[in-house]
Amino acid sequence: MKIHTILFMSFALLIVSVACNKIMPSAPEEFEVLDGPIEGLSKTELAQFLRGDEAFGEVFTAETGLGPVFVANQCASCHAGDGKGTPFVQFTRFGQSNSSGNQFLNMGGPQLQHKALPGYAPEVLPAGAPSTILIAPAVTGLGYLDAVEDAFLIALSDPNDLDGDGISGRPHYNSIPSYVTLRPNSIGQGGQNICRFGKKGAAYDLLHQTSGAYNQDMGVTSIFEPIDPYSGLEVDPEVSTPTVHDLVFYLKTLKAPIQRDQEDVDVQAGKLLFDEVSCVKCHTPIMQTGYSPIDVLSNKEFYPYTDLLLHDMGAGLDDGYTEGFAETSEWKTPPLWGLGLSKDSQGGLYFLLHDGRALSIEEAIQMHGGEGAQSRDDYSQLSETEKAQLIKFLESL
C-alpha cells in the first residue's frame, strides 16, 4: 500500500474519531447518577456486587418462575436506574386496617397481583378490603440504613412527645420471619424487633425486603418465601439462594447519593432554612452505622435525612391501610438523599410521597399534616425567595 494512501486512511480515521467524540455524550459524573458501588469494595465484593446487579435486571419469564400472577417481571422495572418508581408501575397493598393483622391473606393479600400469564386471571381487589397504592422507593444507600444500630434509632425517638415539640416518632417494632438473622446489638421488645424498610418500616432487613419482593412482586419463590402467591402452596425455589444473597449484597453496597452544589449560596441558605422550619426533627441529616460484616459500611457517618421512625402524618395521608403495628396515618420518614435526582427515573417529573400524588417538592411539603403540620405552616410563612432557596437545597440532595 502506498504511503499517501496510508496517510489518507489514518487522517480519515482521526476525523471519524473526533466526530464520534463530539456526537457521543460524555459519561455522567458520579454525583449525577444514583447507581454504582460504594468505594472500597474488595475484588471479591465487587464481583458479588456485579452478580447482584445482574440479578436486579433479570427479566423473569414463565419458564424461569414468573407468576402466574405478578406485578412486574424484574426489579429494575419498578426501580429504574435504582431510583423511585412512578404511577405507571405502581402497586397495591390490601387487607389490613389495624394491628390485628391482615384479614385477607386467604384472598390474595397483602399485595394485588394485577397481571397474569396467558391462561390465568389477574387478581382483583376483594370487596371491603382496605387498600393503598404505593410507588417504589429509590434503593441507593440502603446498606448504610441497614447498618444503623437499634440504639441509635431509639435515641432519636420520642413516642410520648416528652419534649413537647409535637414530634413523637417511634421505632416500628414488628414480628419478623424465622429466616432473618438479627443485626448486632439488636434491641427487641415483647418478642418483636425494630424494622426499618418499606413505606411503613415493616420489613426488618434487606433479606426480608428482597425475599418478599421476589415473591409478591414477581410471583417468584425462594427458600425464604416458598409459598406461591397464586396457589397458596409451598413449591420448590424458583430463584436460587446464592442469587438472593447476591441481590441483597448489591442493595447493601449501592453507593449513597452524593449531594451537589454544596458551595452554592442559595443551597447553603436553604440548608439553614431547612433547620429553621424544623424539617430536621424528622428528616435527620446525619446518622452513624455500627459494625457491619461489609467493612466499608462499618462505623461510618452518612447523610440520609431520615430518622427511620414512624410519624403520624395526619388525616390527609391516612389511607386506611397499614402493615405490621403502624397506624394507618403513620409513615416511616423517607430519606431525602437523592431527591433531586428522582426525576431522572420518573420520566422527567416528580412523583412524591408514598403514592406519587405530589407532583413537586412544594406540593409534598404542603401535604404534610399531623406531626409535619408545623413545619408545613412555617414553610408557608417564608418569603418566595426563601422558599426557592429551601427547594434548591432539597434538590441538591
Backbone hydrogen bonds, N-H to C=O, Kabsch-Sander energy under -0.5 kcal/mol:
donor,donor_aa,acceptor,acceptor_aa,energy
6,I,2,K,-1.9
7,L,3,I,-2.3
8,F,4,H,-2.2
9,M,5,T,-2.5
10,S,6,I,-2.3
11,F,7,L,-2.3
12,A,8,F,-2.4
13,L,9,M,-2.4
14,L,10,S,-1.9
15,I,11,F,-2.2
16,V,12,A,-2.4
17,S,13,L,-2.4
18,V,14,L,-2.5
19,A,15,I,-2.6
20,C,16,V,-2.6
21,N,17,S,-2.1
22,K,18,V,-1.5
23,I,19,A,-2.1
24,M,20,C,-3.2
32,E,29,E,-1.8
33,V,30,E,-1.0
38,I,253,T,-2.4
41,L,38,I,-0.9
46,L,42,S,-3.0
47,A,43,K,-2.0
48,Q,44,T,-1.8
49,F,45,E,-2.5
50,L,46,L,-2.3
51,R,47,A,-1.9
52,G,48,Q,-2.5
53,D,49,F,-2.4
54,E,50,L,-2.0
55,A,51,R,-2.1
56,F,52,G,-2.3
57,G,53,D,-1.2
58,E,54,E,-0.6
58,E,55,A,-0.7
60,F,58,E,-0.7
60,F,73,N,-3.2
64,T,61,T,-0.7
65,G,61,T,-0.6
65,G,62,A,-0.7
66,L,61,T,-3.0
67,G,218,M,-2.6
70,F,115,K,-2.2
71,V,217,D,-3.6
72,A,217,D,-2.3
76,A,56,F,-1.6
77,S,74,Q,-0.6
78,C,75,C,-1.5
79,H,75,C,-1.1
82,D,79,H,-2.3
83,G,80,A,-2.1
85,G,136,A,-2.9
89,V,86,T,-1.7
90,Q,87,P,-1.0
91,F,134,L,-2.4
93,R,132,T,-2.2
94,F,110,P,-2.1
95,G,130,P,-2.9
101,G,98,N,-1.1
103,Q,95,G,-2.4
103,Q,101,G,-0.5
105,L,102,N,-0.6
107,M,104,F,-1.7
108,G,105,L,-1.0
109,G,104,F,-2.5
111,Q,108,G,-0.8
112,L,92,T,-2.8
113,Q,111,Q,-0.7
114,H,112,L,-1.2
115,K,70,F,-2.0
117,L,68,P,-2.5
120,Y,117,L,-2.1
123,E,113,Q,-2.6
129,A,126,P,-1.8
132,T,93,R,-2.4
134,L,91,F,-3.0
135,I,354,H,-2.2
139,V,82,D,-2.2
140,T,82,D,-0.6
141,G,254,L,-0.7
141,G,255,K,-0.5
142,L,139,V,-0.8
143,G,251,L,-0.7
144,Y,141,G,-0.8
145,L,141,G,-1.3
146,D,142,L,-2.5
147,A,143,G,-1.3
148,V,145,L,-0.9
152,F,149,E,-0.9
153,L,149,E,-1.2
154,I,150,D,-2.5
155,A,151,A,-2.0
156,L,152,F,-1.1
157,S,153,L,-1.2
158,D,169,G,-2.4
161,D,158,D,-2.4
164,G,161,D,-1.4
168,S,166,G,-0.5
170,R,310,L,-1.6
172,H,195,C,-0.7
173,Y,171,P,-1.1
174,N,172,H,-0.6
174,N,193,N,-2.7
180,V,177,P,-1.4
182,L,180,V,-0.5
186,S,183,R,-1.1
188,G,186,S,-0.6
189,Q,192,Q,-2.5
192,Q,189,Q,-1.3
193,N,174,N,-2.4
195,C,172,H,-2.9
196,R,203,A,-2.2
197,F,203,A,-2.4
201,G,198,G,-1.3
203,A,197,F,-2.6
209,Q,205,D,-2.4
210,T,206,L,-2.4
211,S,207,L,-2.5
212,G,208,H,-1.7
213,A,209,Q,-1.9
214,Y,210,T,-2.5
215,N,211,S,-1.9
216,Q,212,G,-3.3
217,D,213,A,-2.1
218,M,213,A,-0.9
218,M,214,Y,-1.0
219,G,215,N,-0.9
220,V,214,Y,-2.6
221,T,219,G,-0.5
222,S,225,E,-1.3
228,D,226,P,-0.5
228,D,233,L,-3.0
232,G,228,D,-2.6
235,V,226,P,-2.5
238,E,221,T,-2.1
239,V,221,T,-1.3
244,V,240,S,-2.0
245,H,241,T,-2.4
246,D,242,P,-2.4
247,L,243,T,-2.4
248,V,244,V,-2.4
249,F,245,H,-2.4
250,Y,246,D,-2.4
251,L,247,L,-2.3
252,K,248,V,-2.1
253,T,249,F,-1.7
254,L,250,Y,-0.5
254,L,251,L,-0.5
255,K,36,G,-3.0
259,Q,257,P,-0.5
260,R,396,S,-2.9
264,D,261,D,-1.3
268,Q,264,D,-2.3
269,A,265,V,-2.2
270,G,266,D,-2.7
271,K,267,V,-2.0
272,L,268,Q,-1.5
273,L,269,A,-1.9
274,F,270,G,-2.2
275,D,271,K,-1.3
276,E,272,L,-2.3
277,V,273,L,-2.5
278,S,275,D,-1.7
279,C,274,F,-1.7
280,V,274,F,-0.8
281,K,278,S,-1.4
282,C,279,C,-1.5
283,H,279,C,-2.6
284,T,282,C,-1.7
287,M,302,F,-2.6
289,T,300,K,-2.5
290,G,147,A,-2.7
295,D,293,P,-0.9
297,L,294,I,-2.4
298,S,294,I,-0.6
298,S,295,D,-1.4
299,N,290,G,-2.5
300,K,297,L,-0.7
302,F,287,M,-2.3
305,Y,284,T,-0.9
305,Y,285,P,-0.6
306,T,284,T,-1.5
310,L,170,R,-3.2
311,H,331,W,-1.9
313,M,311,H,-0.7
313,M,329,S,-2.9
317,L,314,G,-1.0
318,D,315,A,-1.2
319,D,317,L,-0.8
319,D,328,T,-1.0
322,T,96,Q,-1.9
326,A,323,E,-1.8
330,E,327,E,-1.4
331,W,311,H,-2.1
332,K,199,K,-2.3
333,T,309,L,-2.0
336,L,304,P,-1.6
337,W,304,P,-1.6
338,G,397,L,-4.2
339,L,336,L,-2.3
340,G,394,L,-0.5
341,L,338,G,-1.3
342,S,339,L,-1.7
344,D,341,L,-1.3
345,S,341,L,-0.5
345,S,342,S,-1.5
346,Q,342,S,-0.5
346,Q,343,K,-0.9
348,G,343,K,-2.8
349,L,346,Q,-1.0
350,Y,359,L,-0.6
352,L,358,A,-3.1
356,G,353,L,-1.0
358,A,352,L,-1.6
359,L,357,R,-0.5
364,A,360,S,-1.9
365,I,361,I,-2.2
366,Q,362,E,-2.5
367,M,363,E,-1.2
368,H,365,I,-1.7
369,G,313,M,-0.8
371,E,312,D,-3.2
372,G,369,G,-2.7
373,A,370,G,-1.5
376,R,372,G,-2.2
377,D,373,A,-2.7
378,D,374,Q,-2.7
379,Y,375,S,-2.4
380,S,376,R,-1.9
381,Q,377,D,-1.0
382,L,379,Y,-1.6
387,K,383,S,-2.7
388,A,384,E,-2.1
389,Q,385,T,-2.0
390,L,386,E,-2.5
391,I,387,K,-2.6
392,K,388,A,-2.2
393,F,389,Q,-2.1
394,L,390,L,-2.2
395,E,391,I,-2.4
396,S,392,K,-0.8
396,S,393,F,-0.9
397,L,393,F,-0.6
397,L,394,L,-0.9
